[in-house]
């Protein structure tokens, strides 16, 4: 497969313009940890790993500027040395696809809007992206946002770029808001709850002074709600005590539960994997459906995110739509990915708006690799 590996903005812009001149398609790729998402494609690879390294980091200002091809693990290590973190808790998709960790890049994380369990309390990737530089499908370099937290300049393109999956532009540099890492972390388990009772418990926890950083639910024979509490030691201790006064049988749990949750260790690797986003109030209904068809699943974000392993795309998409949400096909055999689009089909008006936005950034469709074919086919 043809590949371009630019190391400067000028080289990147030239590669994009050259592709446009010959009518070629480019697939923007960092470490390839999410390459298994979407249909198989025959586009040339635009390898962004040449854009690597920390550009500027001011721990006192809580702002990090980094080149997009820098490995996520490297970014996290630099922040950890200063007792700081990416609060939206990004993670590496490698284990989900049966690979090891270490290939995910910070640009790929932001482009895919990857956020972990803390997203429910700290916000999404887009909420922490202050600014960026990129090269559009026109082969033009542009800048959006800035390098300060209170930046207000022009259109809020950082929120548009986070979650664009490389369909608008190739990110070259990112400025991210960072936060101090918690001094103390405790995980507590509320056992023995079915999905309906778990939904009520999670809502109660999130609406209380417990101040949970993350709340999840693991079903099965040892069903339990997981609650993560972070902060200074006296505060964590007091809030754990409050949680114990709210529910019977609260137990201490291992913090490793969250790592298992992010890598989906409890779900079978041989079945298609779905990421279902719904209003948390609809969690019991969708969970009941999954249980009735025997689909393994687990829930995060207080019930607002369900990971499920199931072959039936029609059932999943219908259930998500009826619940007021959407379902993304994350992992599946190539044959299924050929016919089932990864993204949930959009209503015609939304699809038309999305098409206009994409055309504004990439009028020749250079970044339309065929990976997300069928995105606008509403049903």
Secondary structure, 3 states (H helix, E strand, C coil): CCEECCCCHHHHHHHHHHHHHCCCCEEEECCCCCCCCCCCCCCEEEECCCCCCEEEEEHHHCEEEEECCCEHHHHHHHHHHCCEECCCCCCCCHHHHCCCCCCCEHHHHHHCCCCCCCHHHHCCHHHCEEEEEEEECCCCEEEEECCCCCCCCCCCHHHHHCCCCCCCEEEEEEEEECEECCCEEEEEEEECCCHHHHHHHHHHHHCCCCCCCEEEEECCCCCEEEEEEEECHHHHHHHHHHHHHHCCCEEEECCHHHHHHHCCCCCCCCCCEEEEECCHHHHHHHHHHHHHCCCCEEEEHHHCEEEEECCCHHHHHHHHHHCCCEEEEEECCHHHHHHCCCCCCCCHHHHHHHHHHHHHHCCCCCCCCCCCCCCCCCC
